[in-house]
Amino acid sequence: MYYKYNDYELLYYIEDGCEIAFEILLKKYEILANKLAIKYCKIHHIKDDLLQEGLMVVWKCIKCFDQRRNVSFYSFVHLCIEHRYISLCQKNKYYQNTNFLSEDCIDYSNKNHYLFRFEKLFDDDLDKLIYRECFLDGVSINYFSKKYSYKYSLIRLRYNRIRSNLKKILTN
């Protein structure tokens, strides 16, 4: 329904003080904000927080968009929302993909717990480091490979091997 309206016409009406045009434009870009929130966060209640941040960004974009800069409104809003989500995810681990295999939920009294069967999971210290940073802390493979100066393909291969071994342990 919202795709029928031209962004520039709506922006013109908003400059004239039309609140309906503002609501239409906000609803139109709520879909984009939701799509990008899903991309950056898989957890439902955190996604809602990101969506609210995205809607605030859309509101600010509507207020400060300058047509003379020769960029489309869609591109401007998309870039601003994505930049905001990335900065939030980098600043606050709350918004990153949470992995529920953190050390907080390990029952150390139960020696048969699946987290104690990691001998099959790690071949060396690099595998342990990949597990700790990528699986538990939510660091991306790309960032990890740059941080420790390893080839991306090597880290991705080891990451996938650890993940498949972890799946085998968890399903048994």
N, C-alpha and C positions, 0 to 999 in steps of 0.2 A: 504494500500500500504506500509506503513512504518513498519508494523509488520513483514514483511518478512526479515528485516535486523537484524542481531545479534548485540546487544549492544556492546559486547566486540570486535567484529571485527571493528565496527565503531570507537570505542575508540582507537583501534590500528592504524587505518588509520588517525585519528585526531592527534595522537602523531607524525605521519609522516608528518603532515602538509596538509592533504587533506581537503579543505574547503567544498567540496560536502558532505563528510561524516559528517562534523560538522552541515551543514544545515539539512541533513536527520535526525540526532539525535535530533536536536532542534525541528524540525517539529513533530517528533514522540512523544516527550514529551510535546508538546504544547497541545495535546489532554488531557493529565493528568492534566496539569496546568489549563486548561479551566474547566474541570470537578470539580476540587477542588475549583476553584473560584466561580462556581455556588453554590457549597455546602455552602460556607461561606458568600456569598453575593448575594442577589436576585435582586438588582438594577443594571440595565444594564450598565450605565456609570461608576459606581464604580467597577463593575465586570471587565470591561476593564482595569482599573488601577491595580486590583489584578492580572489579567492575565499578564500584563507587568512585574509586580514584580515576578511572577512565572517563566516567561521566563528568567529573569535575574538570578534567582536561578538555573534554569537548566543550564545556561551558566557557572555559577560558579561551579556547580557540575561536569560538563564535564571537567573543568580545574583542579579540585582538587581531583577527584575520585582516590582511591587507591585500586587496585584489591587484594592486599595482606591482606586486612582487613577482608576477608571472608564474604562479604555481597554483595548481588546482586545490580547492578546499579539501577534497578527499585526501589527497597526498599529504597536505599539511596536518590534518587531523590524525591520519594513520601514523605518520612519523612522530607526532607529539605523544600519542598514546603509547606507542611502542617504546619510545625513549623513557617515558615515565615508568612503565612496567619494568623495564630492564634496570633502571636505577633503583627502584624499590627492591627488586630481587637481589641486587648486588649489595645493597645496604643492609637488608634485614633478612636473615635466614628464615624468618617466619613465612615469608612469601615463596621461598624456594620449595621445590618438590620434597616433601618430607618422606623419609624412609623410616619405617617403624621397626627396623632392626637395630636401633641404637642401644648403647650399653645400659641405658636406664631401665629397659624392660627385660633384662636378662635375670633369670633366677639362678643365682650362683650356687644355691644349695643343691639343686638338681643336676648331678653330673651327667645324666643321660639327656640333658637338654640339647636340642639340635645345634645350638650355637657352639657347643663344645666339640663338635665333630668336624672341625675345620682343617684337619690334616690333609684331607683330599682337596681342599679349596685352594691352598696356597703352595706354590712351588718355591718361592723365595721371598725376600723382604720387600721387593717391588710389588708383588701381588698383595701383600699385607697393606702396603701403603696405598695402593689403588683401592682396595676394599674400604679402608678407613676413610679416605678422602672422597672417593666417588660414590660409594654406596651409603656410608653413614653420614657424611657431611654434605652430600649433594653437589659436589664440585663436578663440573662438566669434564668430559674426557679431553676436549680441546684445551681447556684452561690448564688441566693437570699436565698434559704433554708439554705445554709451553713453560709452565712453572718449573718443572724438573728437567727440561731440555731433553725429552725423549721424542722419538718419532710418533706422530699421531696414530699411524697404522699399528705400531707395536702395542701402544696402550689400548687401542680399541680391541685388538685381538685378545689381549690378556683380560680386559674387562668382560668381553663376551664369554671367554672360557670360565671366568669366576662366576658369572651370572648363570651359565648353564650348570655348573657344578652346584651352585647354591640351590637352583631349582630341583636338582636331583636329590639333594639332602632334604629339602623341605617337603618333597612329595613322598619320600620314604618314611 
